[in-house]
Structure formats: structure tokens, C-alpha cells
Amino acid sequence: MSSSNPNISPAVHRLQQVILWCWMISMGCVLYGSLSPDLSVDIRIQNSDKIMHALAYAWLALGARMSFIPASKSFGLGLFLLGLGLGIELVQSVIPGRFFSWADILANFLGILSGLAAAAGISRTGVRFLAHLIQ
């Protein structure tokens, strides 16, 4: 659903722009949180770190697909996000208080798959419905 599509309504285009801005802010937050030394969040839920990884990467995949990546590029988006997660994990291995984790990469991968599946499940009608709500 690229915003360059002349067949989309102004409301859908506006929604895509809002999602894009939220996505860019989210990407910045993921990068900051992932690359900051010893940034710990005190959440007392077992495996909360893995849950946060999965949710963050699900949103990054879903948000990108819903705002600026067409369906035909979903595989490339998935590879990009997986590479981003792997790169972040490699950089974390040299940041004080951080370490490389295959489990984090697996959580990222599952999040990416979930986000792309959710994007595939949202039809154009669904996006138009959401756009209608924000008019």
C-alpha cells in the first residue's frame, strides 16, 4: 500500500502518513533502546524481554507494510528487519552491559512473521474503514 498509489483516498493517504510517523518514531525508540548501555526495564513478567522484542518487530513489520512498503516487497522487508535485528545484536556484543542473544533474534523473527501476517490479513477495506474513523 504505497502512498504513491493514485487510487487511494485522501483519508487512506492521511492514515498512511500517521502510521509512517509512528513507525519512524518507533524505529528510533527501538534503535535507542537496543543500543543504549545497560538499559534495563524492571518488568516482572517471565520472558518479558522476548515479548518486547516480538512486539516491537511485529509493529515495525506491520507499520512499514501499512504505510510505505507494498505487499510485493514483504519478503524484502522481512529480510531487512531480520538483518537489522541481527546487526543490533552484533553491536550489542561490544556495548557494556549488553550481550548477543540468539533468543532475541528468534523473538524478532517471530515478531516479523506476526506483523507481516497481520498486514496480509488487513484488507484494503479494513484500511479504508480505519481511515474513515479518523476523518
Backbone as numpy.savetxt, mean C-alpha at the origin, in Angstrom:
# Nx Ny Nz CAx CAy CAz Cx Cy Cz
-7.14 1.82 -13.23 -7.97 3.00 -13.23 -7.10 4.24 -13.23
-6.56 4.52 -14.34 -5.69 5.69 -14.44 -6.52 6.95 -14.57
-6.08 8.01 -13.89 -6.83 9.26 -13.93 -6.74 9.93 -15.29
-5.88 9.42 -16.20 -5.78 9.99 -17.54 -6.88 9.46 -18.45
-7.71 8.57 -17.96 -8.81 8.00 -18.73 -9.89 9.06 -18.92
-10.16 9.44 -20.19 -11.17 10.48 -20.42 -12.60 10.02 -20.16
-12.79 8.72 -19.93 -14.13 8.20 -19.73 -14.58 8.22 -18.27
-13.74 8.68 -17.36 -14.14 8.69 -15.96 -14.79 10.01 -15.60
-15.68 9.95 -14.64 -16.39 11.16 -14.23 -15.49 12.04 -13.37
-15.82 13.32 -13.26 -15.04 14.21 -12.39 -15.03 13.74 -10.93
-16.13 13.14 -10.46 -16.18 12.66 -9.07 -15.20 11.50 -8.87
-15.14 10.59 -9.84 -14.20 9.48 -9.74 -12.77 10.01 -9.79
-12.53 10.98 -10.67 -11.20 11.59 -10.75 -10.82 12.24 -9.43
-11.74 12.94 -8.80 -11.49 13.57 -7.50 -11.17 12.51 -6.45
-11.94 11.42 -6.45 -11.70 10.34 -5.51 -10.31 9.75 -5.72
-9.93 9.57 -6.98 -8.59 9.04 -7.28 -7.52 9.98 -6.76
-7.75 11.28 -6.87 -6.77 12.25 -6.37 -6.66 12.18 -4.85
-7.78 12.05 -4.16 -7.76 11.93 -2.70 -7.01 10.66 -2.29
-7.31 9.56 -2.96 -6.63 8.30 -2.66 -5.14 8.43 -2.93
-4.77 9.09 -4.02 -3.36 9.27 -4.36 -2.64 10.05 -3.27
-3.24 11.15 -2.79 -2.61 11.93 -1.72 -2.47 11.10 -0.45
-3.50 10.36 -0.10 -3.43 9.49 1.07 -2.35 8.43 0.88
-2.24 7.89 -0.34 -1.24 6.87 -0.64 0.16 7.46 -0.50
0.39 8.66 -1.02 1.72 9.26 -0.94 2.11 9.53 0.52
1.18 10.02 1.31 1.44 10.24 2.73 1.74 8.90 3.42
0.97 7.89 3.07 1.19 6.56 3.64 2.55 6.01 3.27
2.96 6.19 2.03 4.28 5.71 1.59 5.36 6.41 2.41
5.21 7.71 2.62 6.18 8.44 3.45 6.22 7.91 4.87
5.05 7.61 5.43 4.99 7.06 6.79 5.64 5.68 6.86
5.40 4.84 5.87 6.01 3.51 5.84 7.53 3.64 5.76
8.02 4.51 4.88 9.46 4.70 4.75 10.07 5.25 6.03
9.45 6.25 6.62 9.95 6.83 7.86 9.95 5.79 8.98
8.83 5.12 9.15 8.73 4.13 10.22 9.66 2.96 10.03
9.89 2.58 8.79 10.74 1.43 8.50 12.22 1.75 8.61
12.59 2.99 8.39 14.01 3.33 8.34 14.48 4.13 9.55
13.61 4.39 10.50 14.00 5.08 11.72 14.65 4.10 12.68
15.73 4.52 13.36 16.38 3.62 14.31 15.48 3.30 15.50
15.38 2.02 15.80 14.70 1.53 17.00 13.38 2.23 17.29
12.55 2.33 16.28 11.22 2.92 16.44 10.29 1.80 16.88
9.95 1.77 18.15 9.10 0.69 18.64 7.76 1.26 19.07
6.74 0.51 18.77 5.38 0.87 19.16 4.92 -0.17 20.16
4.44 0.27 21.29 4.03 -0.65 22.35 2.60 -1.11 22.13
2.47 -2.16 21.34 1.16 -2.77 21.09 1.23 -4.17 21.67
0.29 -4.51 22.50 0.34 -5.79 23.20 -0.52 -6.85 22.52
-0.39 -6.93 21.23 -1.08 -7.95 20.45 -0.01 -8.83 19.83
-0.16 -10.13 20.00 0.84 -11.05 19.46 0.96 -10.87 17.95
2.17 -10.77 17.47 2.49 -10.59 16.05 1.96 -9.29 15.48
1.79 -8.28 16.32 1.26 -7.00 15.84 2.17 -6.39 14.78
3.47 -6.63 14.88 4.40 -6.12 13.88 4.07 -6.69 12.49
3.81 -7.98 12.45 3.49 -8.63 11.16 2.13 -8.16 10.65
1.20 -7.95 11.54 -0.12 -7.44 11.16 0.03 -6.04 10.56
0.86 -5.20 11.19 1.07 -3.84 10.67 1.75 -3.89 9.30
2.71 -4.80 9.12 3.35 -4.96 7.81 2.30 -5.33 6.76
1.49 -6.34 7.06 0.49 -6.80 6.09 -0.51 -5.70 5.76
-0.99 -4.99 6.77 -1.96 -3.93 6.53 -1.36 -2.77 5.74
-0.13 -2.40 6.07 0.53 -1.29 5.35 0.71 -1.63 3.89
1.20 -2.82 3.59 1.44 -3.18 2.20 0.14 -3.49 1.46
-0.88 -3.95 2.17 -2.19 -4.12 1.53 -2.71 -2.75 1.08
-2.60 -1.76 1.96 -3.05 -0.41 1.60 -2.21 0.16 0.46
-0.87 -0.04 0.51 -0.04 0.51 -0.56 -0.43 -0.10 -1.91
-0.73 -1.39 -1.94 -1.16 -2.03 -3.19 -2.54 -1.54 -3.61
-3.48 -1.54 -2.68 -4.86 -1.12 -2.98 -4.90 0.35 -3.37
-4.25 1.19 -2.60 -4.27 2.63 -2.89 -3.67 2.96 -4.24
-2.57 2.31 -4.57 -1.94 2.56 -5.88 -2.86 2.11 -7.01
-3.44 0.92 -6.86 -4.36 0.42 -7.90 -5.59 1.30 -8.07
-6.09 1.82 -6.97 -7.32 2.61 -7.04 -7.07 4.05 -7.48
-5.83 4.49 -7.50 -5.58 5.89 -7.85 -4.80 6.07 -9.15
-3.73 5.30 -9.37 -2.92 5.61 -10.54 -2.33 4.43 -11.28
-2.49 3.22 -10.82 -1.96 2.04 -11.50 -3.11 1.27 -12.15
-3.09 1.13 -13.48 -4.17 0.36 -14.12 -4.07 -1.13 -13.80
-5.16 -1.84 -13.93 -5.21 -3.27 -13.61 -4.16 -4.06 -14.37
-3.88 -3.66 -15.59 -2.91 -4.38 -16.41 -1.50 -4.32 -15.84
-1.25 -3.41 -14.93 0.08 -3.24 -14.33 0.14 -3.77 -12.90
-0.86 -4.54 -12.48 -0.91 -5.04 -11.11 0.29 -5.91 -10.75
0.70 -6.77 -11.68 1.84 -7.66 -11.41 3.10 -6.83 -11.17
3.32 -5.83 -12.02 4.48 -4.95 -11.86 4.42 -4.19 -10.54
3.23 -3.73 -10.16 3.05 -3.04 -8.88 3.42 -3.97 -7.73
2.93 -5.21 -7.81 3.25 -6.18 -6.77 4.74 -6.42 -6.65
5.41 -6.56 -7.79 6.87 -6.76 -7.77 7.59 -5.53 -7.21
7.12 -4.34 -7.59 7.73 -3.11 -7.06 7.61 -3.06 -5.54
6.41 -3.30 -5.03 6.20 -3.23 -3.58 6.97 -4.32 -2.85
7.05 -5.51 -3.44 7.83 -6.58 -2.83 9.31 -6.20 -2.81
9.80 -5.63 -3.91 11.18 -5.15 -3.96 11.44 -4.04 -2.96
10.46 -3.15 -2.80 10.58 -2.07 -1.81 10.72 -2.66 -0.41
9.87 -3.62 -0.08 9.93 -4.25 1.23 11.25 -4.96 1.46
11.73 -5.66 0.44 13.01 -6.35 0.54 14.15 -5.34 0.72
14.11 -4.28 -0.05 15.14 -3.23 0.06 15.14 -2.59 1.45
13.96 -2.33 1.97 13.86 -1.75 3.31 14.45 -2.71 4.34
14.12 -3.99 4.21 14.66 -4.98 5.16 16.18 -5.04 5.07
16.73 -4.96 3.87 18.20 -4.97 3.72 18.82 -3.75 4.38
18.21 -2.59 4.18 18.73 -1.36 4.80 18.60 -1.44 6.32
17.51 -2.04 6.81 17.32 -2.17 8.25 18.44 -2.96 8.91
19.07 -3.85 8.15 20.14 -4.67 8.75 21.34 -3.84 9.18
21.45 -2.59 8.71 22.57 -1.73 9.11 22.11 -0.54 9.97
20.84 -0.49 10.31 20.31 0.59 11.15 20.29 0.11 12.60
20.85 0.90 13.53 20.87 0.49 14.94 19.45 0.21 15.47
19.32 -0.92 16.13 18.04 -1.30 16.71 17.10 -1.96 15.73
17.50 -2.10 14.49 16.65 -2.74 13.47 17.36 -3.99 12.96
16.63 -4.89 12.32 17.24 -6.10 11.78 16.44 -6.60 10.58
17.09 -7.42 9.76 16.47 -8.05 8.60 15.54 -9.16 9.08
14.35 -9.27 8.46 13.40 -10.30 8.87 12.67 -10.88 7.66
12.85 -12.18 7.43 12.10 -12.85 6.37 10.61 -12.86 6.68
10.27 -12.92 7.97 8.86 -12.92 8.37 8.18 -11.60 7.98
8.93 -10.49 8.09 8.37 -9.20 7.66 8.13 -9.19 6.16
9.06 -9.77 5.40 8.89 -9.83 3.94 7.68 -10.69 3.59
7.50 -11.79 4.29 6.31 -12.63 4.06 5.03 -11.87 4.39
5.03 -11.13 5.49 3.86 -10.33 5.85 3.59 -9.26 4.78
4.65 -8.63 4.27 4.50 -7.65 3.19 3.87 -8.30 1.96
4.38 -9.49 1.60 3.89 -10.22 0.43 2.41 -10.55 0.58
2.03 -11.04 1.74 0.61 -11.37 1.97 -0.25 -10.12 1.93
0.27 -9.01 2.43 -0.45 -7.75 2.35 -0.62 -7.29 0.92
0.44 -7.41 0.13 0.37 -7.02 -1.29 -0.68 -7.85 -2.01
-0.65 -9.16 -1.80 -1.66 -10.03 -2.43 -3.07 -9.64 -2.00
-3.24 -9.35 -0.72 -4.57 -8.96 -0.22 -5.03 -7.64 -0.85
-4.13 -6.68 -0.92 -4.48 -5.38 -1.51 -4.83 -5.49 -2.98
-4.05 -6.29 -3.71 -4.35 -6.46 -5.14 -5.65 -7.23 -5.34
-5.90 -8.21 -4.47 -7.17 -8.96 -4.57 -8.35 -8.04 -4.26
-8.20 -7.20 -3.26 -9.27 -6.25 -2.93 -9.50 -5.29 -4.09
-8.42 -4.83 -4.71 -8.56 -3.92 -5.85 -9.27 -4.60 -7.01
-8.93 -5.86 -7.23 -9.58 -6.60 -8.32 -11.07 -6.79 -8.03
-11.42 -6.87 -6.75 -12.81 -7.08 -6.38 -13.66 -5.83 -6.41
-13.00 -4.68 -6.44 -13.74 -3.43 -6.48 -14.00 -3.08 -7.94
-15.24 -3.12 -8.31 -15.58 -2.86 -9.71 -15.66 -1.35 -9.96
-15.72 -0.99 -11.21 -15.90 0.42 -11.57 -17.18 0.97 -10.93
-18.18 0.14 -10.84 -19.43 0.56 -10.21 -19.19 0.89 -8.74
-18.38 0.07 -8.08 -18.06 0.32 -6.68 -17.32 1.63 -6.50
-16.38 1.92 -7.38 -15.64 3.17 -7.30 -16.55 4.35 -7.58
-17.43 4.20 -8.57 -18.38 5.28 -8.86 -19.31 5.51 -7.67
-19.71 4.44 -7.00 -20.55 4.57 -5.81 -19.81 5.37 -4.74
-18.54 5.03 -4.49 -17.76 5.77 -3.49 -17.60 7.22 -3.90
-17.36 7.47 -5.19 -17.21 8.84 -5.67 -18.51 9.61 -5.48
-19.64 8.95 -5.68 -20.94 9.58 -5.49 -21.12 10.01 -4.03
-20.59 9.23 -3.11 -20.71 9.56 -1.69 -19.95 10.83 -1.32
-18.87 11.13 -2.04 -18.07 12.31 -1.68 -18.43 13.54 -2.49
-19.41 13.42 -3.36 -19.80 14.58 -4.18 -20.40 15.66 -3.35
